[in-house]
Amino acid sequence: MFVQEQYNRGAQETILSWLGGLQSPPSSRESSASPQKRTRADSPSMSRSPKKRKTNPPTAPSDALSEYSLPTPSDRVRASSPPRELREIYKYAQPPIRFLTTPDEHTPKTVLELYKNLQEASSAAAIPAILKERIHDTYPYQSIPSSAFVPTEQTLQSSELESTWKLAASLLSRARQAFEGNEPEGSWIRLASEVLDGVFDGSELKLLRTMDVQYSDINSTTLLPTVNDIAIPVKKADLAVAIHSAKPAASMIYESIRKQNPAMKLSQMADASVSRMALPICVEVGEPGKSYNEASIQLGVWCCAGLLKLHELRLQQADIDAEETVPLIGMTAIGLDWKSHVAYKLPGDGAIVSHLHFHTPYEVEKSSADLVGVVKVILGPVSIGGYEDIQSFFVLNSVFKIIAKWAEQDYWTHFRAIFGV
């Protein structure tokens, strides 16, 4: 394997442990430190004395806490970081995945526009001014600047505002409990799913629904980055946002597509419940303290597979003349904080494709796999609020509305155009 050739044994065990959830072998210090590991042969006096029930000596406070002690400076220097190493490996995988923090001259116009909208929404006033007094009464110890409130007319307020307020109050309370109670990742995944669906239910077209994909694999190795022709194993994102088939406006489109090819998979996921729906967005969730590098790799791989799947669908439909500029959105929700990313392919890379009609899934997959130079870019992160306070929630709510509009209009229009429906 690539990992075996490039890394020493210690780094290899660490990487494989992180990727597969394997337990690291106990250190020699752990195996020799426990007095219970001693045998009778180790002590002549023990072999001659009659059998007696022994009691362990009182454990010193320092010994009792040793399991939870922080690593020493020398430990930190020697310790390898599998997420950082994997990010470096992905730069030169096939296809490469690059993580960029700012746009440049190669960034497509459609990506620039979406990225700019996310940045502006994350820094703009987001709280309706009509809620100012209610916020002061409900959260008297939170300091909210006057610039955080957007002027609104009384006539614009409706049941939607009340619904948003109830969602905010509920999520902030539960997020605080999860944080202070040191709850596991499952609690944070449920929070992320609820806030997404809470906002998407109020979108204009109401096409979106959050799906749990943490146990679903990518449905083909041709959609994964490879090194030395071996797909790099990695955990994938926790949640995906689908243009859901249960929504009336989307069900007719999916019905038309399925009639063309009943076995066709429309997304990169293997699970039947999500493989036949368009997935424009993913979220990688983590409890407080989770590595951002680890989370970014997981959403990066998911987005890379999604972009390759879109290209594969275009090949199947012989729709290979139009410019491929539609991006995907990946988000991280680590503890109280959310960040967004825009994933896209560099224009011009792999753009020259033979005008062939593919008749079998193998031919299509092989064509996708042959595009080894198509660089996938993960642009970000952009901080988009979270659960820290009421202001952070309304920023998150505002950004989600931008994302919902993009998914239901721009992305869905592009996806439908692939199939001519």
Contacts in CASP RR format, 6 or more apart in sequence:
PFRMAT RR
TARGET T0000
AUTHOR 0000-0000-0000
METHOD contacts of the structure
MODEL  1
MFVQEQYNRGAQETILSWLGGLQSPPSSRESSASPQKRTRADSPSMSRSP
KKRKTNPPTAPSDALSEYSLPTPSDRVRASSPPRELREIYKYAQPPIRFL
TTPDEHTPKTVLELYKNLQEASSAAAIPAILKERIHDTYPYQSIPSSAFV
PTEQTLQSSELESTWKLAASLLSRARQAFEGNEPEGSWIRLASEVLDGVF
DGSELKLLRTMDVQYSDINSTTLLPTVNDIAIPVKKADLAVAIHSAKPAA
SMIYESIRKQNPAMKLSQMADASVSRMALPICVEVGEPGKSYNEASIQLG
VWCCAGLLKLHELRLQQADIDAEETVPLIGMTAIGLDWKSHVAYKLPGDG
AIVSHLHFHTPYEVEKSSADLVGVVKVILGPVSIGGYEDIQSFFVLNSVF
KIIAKWAEQDYWTHFRAIFGV
1 230 0 8 1.000
2 89 0 8 1.000
2 227 0 8 1.000
2 228 0 8 1.000
2 230 0 8 1.000
2 232 0 8 1.000
3 12 0 8 1.000
3 15 0 8 1.000
3 16 0 8 1.000
4 12 0 8 1.000
7 15 0 8 1.000
7 80 0 8 1.000
7 85 0 8 1.000
10 80 0 8 1.000
11 80 0 8 1.000
11 85 0 8 1.000
13 24 0 8 1.000
13 25 0 8 1.000
14 24 0 8 1.000
14 79 0 8 1.000
14 80 0 8 1.000
14 82 0 8 1.000
15 80 0 8 1.000
15 82 0 8 1.000
15 85 0 8 1.000
15 86 0 8 1.000
16 22 0 8 1.000
17 23 0 8 1.000
17 24 0 8 1.000
18 82 0 8 1.000
18 83 0 8 1.000
18 294 0 8 1.000
19 82 0 8 1.000
19 233 0 8 1.000
19 234 0 8 1.000
19 235 0 8 1.000
20 233 0 8 1.000
20 235 0 8 1.000
31 37 0 8 1.000
35 56 0 8 1.000
35 57 0 8 1.000
36 56 0 8 1.000
40 46 0 8 1.000
40 47 0 8 1.000
41 47 0 8 1.000
71 79 0 8 1.000
81 293 0 8 1.000
83 291 0 8 1.000
83 293 0 8 1.000
83 294 0 8 1.000
83 297 0 8 1.000
84 293 0 8 1.000
86 232 0 8 1.000
86 234 0 8 1.000
86 297 0 8 1.000
87 99 0 8 1.000
87 293 0 8 1.000
87 296 0 8 1.000
87 297 0 8 1.000
89 227 0 8 1.000
89 232 0 8 1.000
90 96 0 8 1.000
90 97 0 8 1.000
90 225 0 8 1.000
90 232 0 8 1.000
90 297 0 8 1.000
91 97 0 8 1.000
91 98 0 8 1.000
92 227 0 8 1.000
93 225 0 8 1.000
93 226 0 8 1.000
93 227 0 8 1.000
93 232 0 8 1.000
94 225 0 8 1.000
94 226 0 8 1.000
94 227 0 8 1.000
94 372 0 8 1.000
94 373 0 8 1.000
95 225 0 8 1.000
95 304 0 8 1.000
95 308 0 8 1.000
95 371 0 8 1.000
95 372 0 8 1.000
95 373 0 8 1.000
95 374 0 8 1.000
95 375 0 8 1.000
95 376 0 8 1.000
96 225 0 8 1.000
96 373 0 8 1.000
96 375 0 8 1.000
96 376 0 8 1.000
97 225 0 8 1.000
97 300 0 8 1.000
97 301 0 8 1.000
97 304 0 8 1.000
97 375 0 8 1.000
97 376 0 8 1.000
97 377 0 8 1.000
97 378 0 8 1.000
98 375 0 8 1.000
98 376 0 8 1.000
98 377 0 8 1.000
98 378 0 8 1.000
99 296 0 8 1.000
99 377 0 8 1.000
99 378 0 8 1.000
99 380 0 8 1.000
100 377 0 8 1.000
100 378 0 8 1.000
100 379 0 8 1.000
100 380 0 8 1.000
101 379 0 8 1.000
101 380 0 8 1.000
101 381 0 8 1.000
102 379 0 8 1.000
103 111 0 8 1.000
103 112 0 8 1.000
103 115 0 8 1.000
103 379 0 8 1.000
106 346 0 8 1.000
106 347 0 8 1.000
107 115 0 8 1.000
107 344 0 8 1.000
107 377 0 8 1.000
107 379 0 8 1.000
108 325 0 8 1.000
108 327 0 8 1.000
108 344 0 8 1.000
108 347 0 8 1.000
109 325 0 8 1.000
110 325 0 8 1.000
110 326 0 8 1.000
110 327 0 8 1.000
110 410 0 8 1.000
111 325 0 8 1.000
111 327 0 8 1.000
111 342 0 8 1.000
111 344 0 8 1.000
111 379 0 8 1.000
114 327 0 8 1.000
114 329 0 8 1.000
114 342 0 8 1.000
114 406 0 8 1.000
114 410 0 8 1.000
115 342 0 8 1.000
115 379 0 8 1.000
115 380 0 8 1.000
115 382 0 8 1.000
117 402 0 8 1.000
117 406 0 8 1.000
118 340 0 8 1.000
118 342 0 8 1.000
118 382 0 8 1.000
118 384 0 8 1.000
118 399 0 8 1.000
118 402 0 8 1.000
118 403 0 8 1.000
119 382 0 8 1.000
121 384 0 8 1.000
121 395 0 8 1.000
121 398 0 8 1.000
121 399 0 8 1.000
121 401 0 8 1.000
121 402 0 8 1.000
122 340 0 8 1.000
122 382 0 8 1.000
122 383 0 8 1.000
122 384 0 8 1.000
122 385 0 8 1.000
122 395 0 8 1.000
122 399 0 8 1.000
124 150 0 8 1.000
124 398 0 8 1.000
125 147 0 8 1.000
125 148 0 8 1.000
125 149 0 8 1.000
125 150 0 8 1.000
126 148 0 8 1.000
126 150 0 8 1.000
126 391 0 8 1.000
126 394 0 8 1.000
126 395 0 8 1.000
126 397 0 8 1.000
126 398 0 8 1.000
127 135 0 8 1.000
127 144 0 8 1.000
127 148 0 8 1.000
127 149 0 8 1.000
127 150 0 8 1.000
127 390 0 8 1.000
127 391 0 8 1.000
127 394 0 8 1.000
128 149 0 8 1.000
128 150 0 8 1.000
128 152 0 8 1.000
128 157 0 8 1.000
128 161 0 8 1.000
129 149 0 8 1.000
129 150 0 8 1.000
129 151 0 8 1.000
129 152 0 8 1.000
130 152 0 8 1.000
130 154 0 8 1.000
130 157 0 8 1.000
130 161 0 8 1.000
131 149 0 8 1.000
131 161 0 8 1.000
131 165 0 8 1.000
132 149 0 8 1.000
134 165 0 8 1.000
135 142 0 8 1.000
135 144 0 8 1.000
135 390 0 8 1.000
138 169 0 8 1.000
138 390 0 8 1.000
139 389 0 8 1.000
139 390 0 8 1.000
142 389 0 8 1.000
142 390 0 8 1.000
142 391 0 8 1.000
144 389 0 8 1.000
144 390 0 8 1.000
144 391 0 8 1.000
148 391 0 8 1.000
148 394 0 8 1.000
160 202 0 8 1.000
163 198 0 8 1.000
164 397 0 8 1.000
167 194 0 8 1.000
167 195 0 8 1.000
167 198 0 8 1.000
167 199 0 8 1.000
168 390 0 8 1.000
168 393 0 8 1.000
168 394 0 8 1.000
168 397 0 8 1.000
171 191 0 8 1.000
171 194 0 8 1.000
171 195 0 8 1.000
171 387 0 8 1.000
171 393 0 8 1.000
172 387 0 8 1.000
172 389 0 8 1.000
172 390 0 8 1.000
172 393 0 8 1.000
174 187 0 8 1.000
174 191 0 8 1.000
175 191 0 8 1.000
175 335 0 8 1.000
175 336 0 8 1.000
175 387 0 8 1.000
176 387 0 8 1.000
177 183 0 8 1.000
178 187 0 8 1.000
178 188 0 8 1.000
178 191 0 8 1.000
178 335 0 8 1.000
179 288 0 8 1.000
179 335 0 8 1.000
179 336 0 8 1.000
183 287 0 8 1.000
184 287 0 8 1.000
185 285 0 8 1.000
185 286 0 8 1.000
185 287 0 8 1.000
185 290 0 8 1.000
186 285 0 8 1.000
187 287 0 8 1.000
188 285 0 8 1.000
188 286 0 8 1.000
188 287 0 8 1.000
188 333 0 8 1.000
188 335 0 8 1.000
189 212 0 8 1.000
189 214 0 8 1.000
189 238 0 8 1.000
189 239 0 8 1.000
189 285 0 8 1.000
189 286 0 8 1.000
191 333 0 8 1.000
191 387 0 8 1.000
192 210 0 8 1.000
192 238 0 8 1.000
192 239 0 8 1.000
192 283 0 8 1.000
192 285 0 8 1.000
192 333 0 8 1.000
193 210 0 8 1.000
193 212 0 8 1.000
193 239 0 8 1.000
195 396 0 8 1.000
195 400 0 8 1.000
196 208 0 8 1.000
196 210 0 8 1.000
196 239 0 8 1.000
196 241 0 8 1.000
196 283 0 8 1.000
196 400 0 8 1.000
197 209 0 8 1.000
197 210 0 8 1.000
199 397 0 8 1.000
199 400 0 8 1.000
199 401 0 8 1.000
199 404 0 8 1.000
200 206 0 8 1.000
200 208 0 8 1.000
200 209 0 8 1.000
200 210 0 8 1.000
200 241 0 8 1.000
200 400 0 8 1.000
200 404 0 8 1.000
203 401 0 8 1.000
203 404 0 8 1.000
203 405 0 8 1.000
203 408 0 8 1.000
204 404 0 8 1.000
204 405 0 8 1.000
204 408 0 8 1.000
205 249 0 8 1.000
205 408 0 8 1.000
205 409 0 8 1.000
206 247 0 8 1.000
206 249 0 8 1.000
207 243 0 8 1.000
207 244 0 8 1.000
207 247 0 8 1.000
207 249 0 8 1.000
207 250 0 8 1.000
207 407 0 8 1.000
207 408 0 8 1.000
207 412 0 8 1.000
208 241 0 8 1.000
208 242 0 8 1.000
208 243 0 8 1.000
208 244 0 8 1.000
208 404 0 8 1.000
208 407 0 8 1.000
208 408 0 8 1.000
209 241 0 8 1.000
209 242 0 8 1.000
209 244 0 8 1.000
209 246 0 8 1.000
209 247 0 8 1.000
210 239 0 8 1.000
210 240 0 8 1.000
210 241 0 8 1.000
210 242 0 8 1.000
210 283 0 8 1.000
211 239 0 8 1.000
211 240 0 8 1.000
211 241 0 8 1.000
211 242 0 8 1.000
211 244 0 8 1.000
211 273 0 8 1.000
211 274 0 8 1.000
211 277 0 8 1.000
211 279 0 8 1.000
212 238 0 8 1.000
212 239 0 8 1.000
213 236 0 8 1.000
213 237 0 8 1.000
213 238 0 8 1.000
213 239 0 8 1.000
213 240 0 8 1.000
213 269 0 8 1.000
213 271 0 8 1.000
213 274 0 8 1.000
213 282 0 8 1.000
214 236 0 8 1.000
214 237 0 8 1.000
214 238 0 8 1.000
214 239 0 8 1.000
215 271 0 8 1.000
216 236 0 8 1.000
216 269 0 8 1.000
216 270 0 8 1.000
216 271 0 8 1.000
216 274 0 8 1.000
217 236 0 8 1.000
217 269 0 8 1.000
217 270 0 8 1.000
218 224 0 8 1.000
218 236 0 8 1.000
218 268 0 8 1.000
218 269 0 8 1.000
218 270 0 8 1.000
218 301 0 8 1.000
218 302 0 8 1.000
218 305 0 8 1.000
219 265 0 8 1.000
219 268 0 8 1.000
219 269 0 8 1.000
219 270 0 8 1.000
219 275 0 8 1.000
220 268 0 8 1.000
220 365 0 8 1.000
221 231 0 8 1.000
222 308 0 8 1.000
222 312 0 8 1.000
222 365 0 8 1.000
222 366 0 8 1.000
222 368 0 8 1.000
222 369 0 8 1.000
223 268 0 8 1.000
223 304 0 8 1.000
223 305 0 8 1.000
223 306 0 8 1.000
223 308 0 8 1.000
223 309 0 8 1.000
223 312 0 8 1.000
223 368 0 8 1.000
224 231 0 8 1.000
224 232 0 8 1.000
224 301 0 8 1.000
224 304 0 8 1.000
224 305 0 8 1.000
225 231 0 8 1.000
225 232 0 8 1.000
225 301 0 8 1.000
225 304 0 8 1.000
226 232 0 8 1.000
232 301 0 8 1.000
234 297 0 8 1.000
234 298 0 8 1.000
234 301 0 8 1.000
235 298 0 8 1.000
236 298 0 8 1.000
236 301 0 8 1.000
236 302 0 8 1.000
237 282 0 8 1.000
237 283 0 8 1.000
237 284 0 8 1.000
237 298 0 8 1.000
237 299 0 8 1.000
237 302 0 8 1.000
237 330 0 8 1.000
238 283 0 8 1.000
238 284 0 8 1.000
238 285 0 8 1.000
238 286 0 8 1.000
239 282 0 8 1.000
239 283 0 8 1.000
239 284 0 8 1.000
239 285 0 8 1.000
240 267 0 8 1.000
240 269 0 8 1.000
240 274 0 8 1.000
240 279 0 8 1.000
240 281 0 8 1.000
240 282 0 8 1.000
240 283 0 8 1.000
240 302 0 8 1.000
241 279 0 8 1.000
241 280 0 8 1.000
241 281 0 8 1.000
241 282 0 8 1.000
241 283 0 8 1.000
241 407 0 8 1.000
242 267 0 8 1.000
242 274 0 8 1.000
242 277 0 8 1.000
242 278 0 8 1.000
242 279 0 8 1.000
243 250 0 8 1.000
243 277 0 8 1.000
243 278 0 8 1.000
243 279 0 8 1.000
243 280 0 8 1.000
243 407 0 8 1.000
243 408 0 8 1.000
243 411 0 8 1.000
243 412 0 8 1.000
243 415 0 8 1.000
244 250 0 8 1.000
244 277 0 8 1.000
245 251 0 8 1.000
245 254 0 8 1.000
245 276 0 8 1.000
245 277 0 8 1.000
250 412 0 8 1.000
253 416 0 8 1.000
253 421 0 8 1.000
254 266 0 8 1.000
254 276 0 8 1.000
254 277 0 8 1.000
256 419 0 8 1.000
256 421 0 8 1.000
257 264 0 8 1.000
257 266 0 8 1.000
257 419 0 8 1.000
257 421 0 8 1.000
258 264 0 8 1.000
258 276 0 8 1.000
260 419 0 8 1.000
261 316 0 8 1.000
264 276 0 8 1.000
264 316 0 8 1.000
265 275 0 8 1.000
265 276 0 8 1.000
265 309 0 8 1.000
266 275 0 8 1.000
266 276 0 8 1.000
266 277 0 8 1.000
266 278 0 8 1.000
266 309 0 8 1.000
266 313 0 8 1.000
267 274 0 8 1.000
267 275 0 8 1.000
267 276 0 8 1.000
267 277 0 8 1.000
267 278 0 8 1.000
267 279 0 8 1.000
267 306 0 8 1.000
267 309 0 8 1.000
268 279 0 8 1.000
268 302 0 8 1.000
268 305 0 8 1.000
268 306 0 8 1.000
268 308 0 8 1.000
268 309 0 8 1.000
269 275 0 8 1.000
269 279 0 8 1.000
278 411 0 8 1.000
278 412 0 8 1.000
278 415 0 8 1.000
279 306 0 8 1.000
280 328 0 8 1.000
280 329 0 8 1.000
280 406 0 8 1.000
280 407 0 8 1.000
280 411 0 8 1.000
280 412 0 8 1.000
280 415 0 8 1.000
281 328 0 8 1.000
281 329 0 8 1.000
281 330 0 8 1.000
281 331 0 8 1.000
281 403 0 8 1.000
281 407 0 8 1.000
282 299 0 8 1.000
282 302 0 8 1.000
282 303 0 8 1.000
282 328 0 8 1.000
282 329 0 8 1.000
282 330 0 8 1.000
282 331 0 8 1.000
283 299 0 8 1.000
283 330 0 8 1.000
283 331 0 8 1.000
283 332 0 8 1.000
283 333 0 8 1.000
284 295 0 8 1.000
284 296 0 8 1.000
284 298 0 8 1.000
284 299 0 8 1.000
284 302 0 8 1.000
284 330 0 8 1.000
284 331 0 8 1.000
284 332 0 8 1.000
284 333 0 8 1.000
285 332 0 8 1.000
285 333 0 8 1.000
285 334 0 8 1.000
286 295 0 8 1.000
286 332 0 8 1.000
286 333 0 8 1.000
286 334 0 8 1.000
286 335 0 8 1.000
287 334 0 8 1.000
287 335 0 8 1.000
288 334 0 8 1.000
288 335 0 8 1.000
288 336 0 8 1.000
289 334 0 8 1.000
289 335 0 8 1.000
290 334 0 8 1.000
290 335 0 8 1.000
292 332 0 8 1.000
292 334 0 8 1.000
292 339 0 8 1.000
292 381 0 8 1.000
295 332 0 8 1.000
295 334 0 8 1.000
296 332 0 8 1.000
296 341 0 8 1.000
296 378 0 8 1.000
296 381 0 8 1.000
299 330 0 8 1.000
299 331 0 8 1.000
299 332 0 8 1.000
299 341 0 8 1.000
299 343 0 8 1.000
299 378 0 8 1.000
300 330 0 8 1.000
300 341 0 8 1.000
300 343 0 8 1.000
300 376 0 8 1.000
300 378 0 8 1.000
302 330 0 8 1.000
303 328 0 8 1.000
303 330 0 8 1.000
303 341 0 8 1.000
303 343 0 8 1.000
303 376 0 8 1.000
303 378 0 8 1.000
304 343 0 8 1.000
304 376 0 8 1.000
306 328 0 8 1.000
307 328 0 8 1.000
307 343 0 8 1.000
307 344 0 8 1.000
307 345 0 8 1.000
307 376 0 8 1.000
308 368 0 8 1.000
308 371 0 8 1.000
308 374 0 8 1.000
310 324 0 8 1.000
310 326 0 8 1.000
310 415 0 8 1.000
310 418 0 8 1.000
311 324 0 8 1.000
311 345 0 8 1.000
311 368 0 8 1.000
311 371 0 8 1.000
311 374 0 8 1.000
312 364 0 8 1.000
312 365 0 8 1.000
312 367 0 8 1.000
312 368 0 8 1.000
313 418 0 8 1.000
313 419 0 8 1.000
314 320 0 8 1.000
314 322 0 8 1.000
314 324 0 8 1.000
314 418 0 8 1.000
315 353 0 8 1.000
315 358 0 8 1.000
315 364 0 8 1.000
315 367 0 8 1.000
315 368 0 8 1.000
316 358 0 8 1.000
316 364 0 8 1.000
317 418 0 8 1.000
317 419 0 8 1.000
317 420 0 8 1.000
318 355 0 8 1.000
318 357 0 8 1.000
318 358 0 8 1.000
319 417 0 8 1.000
319 418 0 8 1.000
320 353 0 8 1.000
320 355 0 8 1.000
322 417 0 8 1.000
323 347 0 8 1.000
323 351 0 8 1.000
324 345 0 8 1.000
324 351 0 8 1.000
325 344 0 8 1.000
325 347 0 8 1.000
326 344 0 8 1.000
326 410 0 8 1.000
326 411 0 8 1.000
326 414 0 8 1.000
326 415 0 8 1.000
327 342 0 8 1.000
327 343 0 8 1.000
327 344 0 8 1.000
328 342 0 8 1.000
328 343 0 8 1.000
328 344 0 8 1.000
329 340 0 8 1.000
329 341 0 8 1.000
329 342 0 8 1.000
329 343 0 8 1.000
329 403 0 8 1.000
329 406 0 8 1.000
329 407 0 8 1.000
330 340 0 8 1.000
330 341 0 8 1.000
330 342 0 8 1.000
330 343 0 8 1.000
331 338 0 8 1.000
331 339 0 8 1.000
331 340 0 8 1.000
331 341 0 8 1.000
331 384 0 8 1.000
332 338 0 8 1.000
332 339 0 8 1.000
332 341 0 8 1.000
332 381 0 8 1.000
333 386 0 8 1.000
335 387 0 8 1.000
336 386 0 8 1.000
336 387 0 8 1.000
336 388 0 8 1.000
336 392 0 8 1.000
337 383 0 8 1.000
337 385 0 8 1.000
337 386 0 8 1.000
337 388 0 8 1.000
338 383 0 8 1.000
338 384 0 8 1.000
338 385 0 8 1.000
338 386 0 8 1.000
338 396 0 8 1.000
338 399 0 8 1.000
339 380 0 8 1.000
339 381 0 8 1.000
339 382 0 8 1.000
339 383 0 8 1.000
339 384 0 8 1.000
340 380 0 8 1.000
340 381 0 8 1.000
340 382 0 8 1.000
340 384 0 8 1.000
340 399 0 8 1.000
340 403 0 8 1.000
341 378 0 8 1.000
341 379 0 8 1.000
341 380 0 8 1.000
341 381 0 8 1.000
341 382 0 8 1.000
342 378 0 8 1.000
342 379 0 8 1.000
342 380 0 8 1.000
343 376 0 8 1.000
343 377 0 8 1.000
343 378 0 8 1.000
343 379 0 8 1.000
344 376 0 8 1.000
344 377 0 8 1.000
344 379 0 8 1.000
345 374 0 8 1.000
345 375 0 8 1.000
345 376 0 8 1.000
345 377 0 8 1.000
346 374 0 8 1.000
346 375 0 8 1.000
346 377 0 8 1.000
349 373 0 8 1.000
349 374 0 8 1.000
349 375 0 8 1.000
350 371 0 8 1.000
350 373 0 8 1.000
350 374 0 8 1.000
353 367 0 8 1.000
353 371 0 8 1.000
356 367 0 8 1.000
358 364 0 8 1.000
358 367 0 8 1.000
384 395 0 8 1.000
384 396 0 8 1.000
384 399 0 8 1.000
385 392 0 8 1.000
385 393 0 8 1.000
385 395 0 8 1.000
385 396 0 8 1.000
385 399 0 8 1.000
386 392 0 8 1.000
386 393 0 8 1.000
386 395 0 8 1.000
386 396 0 8 1.000
387 393 0 8 1.000
387 396 0 8 1.000
END
